[in-house]
Structure formats: structure tokens, C-alpha cells
Amino acid sequence: MHKSHFINLGTFNVWANKKIMDFISSHIDVAKADQEINSSFPSVKKTIYHIWDAEGIWLERLRGYSPMEFPSIHFPGSFTEGMKETMANSSAMLFFLSTQNESYFSGDVSYTHTNGKFYSQRIDDVLTHVFNHSTFHRGQLITMFRLLGFTNGIPETDYIEYCREKAQQQQNV
């Protein structure tokens, strides 16, 4: 895999996360964000924080650190502030990837998991996991929005939608 591939996936990730955050900001109040829903994580808020935590811990591992706690665990701010932190983290991942040379993407990353176990894995596999993981949970959020009663305006965050929008923007330049 090449650097450009992962920059593209990182850009897609930021694009899709922003669509989700924009929908939440304009449609979902704090009570609905905390409303219990039967899913991997029991609310919209907890699912957003899980995306933040997963992307955040992987970014730190890629930077050479092995954090033992997730970023949101002691976060005192509001949900709106938490969404901003989630977006800032997604953007930080994209920026980090953009500063790496091509050979970085074929290397390995070694880290200690939060359970104390040591791992060494290919960076391209880690990045594929990170972006697939966020996509998976964004799909759950779409279902959660429907379960909360929303039928209109739910964002399309599929990769192909990102590609279509990107192509349209390039045609308009």
C-alpha cells in the first residue's frame, strides 16, 4: 500500500466523521445522545467517544507511545466539546500520515496494549483496521439515528459517496 492510499482513507475518515458530527449537532440533543439503544455501545454519545478513543489510541501508538487509557475516559467537557475532540483527533491522524515518508507505510509499529500485552504489527494493517473500525461504528450510528426516530437527512457516509463528492469537486475546479 502506498502513502497516497492511506492519505485518501484518512481524508475519507475525516469527511465521514464530519458528516456524522454535523448531523448530530443539528438534530440530536443531549438527552437523545445519551438515550440507551441496544448496540455495541449503548448510546450515540458512547459510540462517538469510542470512535474518538480508538482513533486516538492508535494515533498515539503510531507516534511511538503506548497509552494505557483512552482519551475520553477523564474528559470533563460537554458532548459538543467531545465531538470537536473527535474531529480534531481524526484530523491529527490525517496530518500525522501526511508527514510520513512513503517507506513508513510498509514498516511495523510496536506497542503495549491496554491489557499489558506487547504487539508488533504492520502499519498498513493497523491503518486499514483503524479506518474500517470507524466505518463500522458510523454504520451503527446511522442505525441508531433511525432507532431514535430520524428518517430524513441522515448522512450517507459510504466511501463511494466520498469518491463521488470528491470527483464532483474536482470537476468544479
Buried (B, 14 or more C-beta within 10 A) or exposed (E): BEBEEBBBBBBBBBBBBBBBBBBBEEBBEEEBBBBEBEBEBBBBBBBBBBBBBBBBBBBBBBEEEBBEEBBBEEBEEEBEEBBBBBBEBBBBBBEBBEEBEEEBBEEEBEBBEEEEEEEEEBBBEBBBEBBEBBBEBBEBBBEBBEEBEBEEEBBEBBBEBBEEEBEEEEEEE
